[in-house]
């Protein structure tokens, strides 16, 4: 029995979780303030892409900082 998870699916799921959570907030906003479904899906996809890009840039920044300085104290 191994304690370390070697399955790559756990990493992929965490990669898509945060943009999906933000998209759920956008869809909840669209429930209270009715928006045409076409615009709602367009807004949801735009927000998802924006958050995903910022999230990936943040992850790359953390990895680059860890490799160059050896710590996570000066990330941003």
Secondary structure, DSSP 8 states (H G I E B T S, - for coil): --SS---THHHHHHHHHHHHHHHHHHHHHHHHTT--HHHHHHHHHHHHHHHHHHHHHHHHHHHHHHHHHSSSTT--
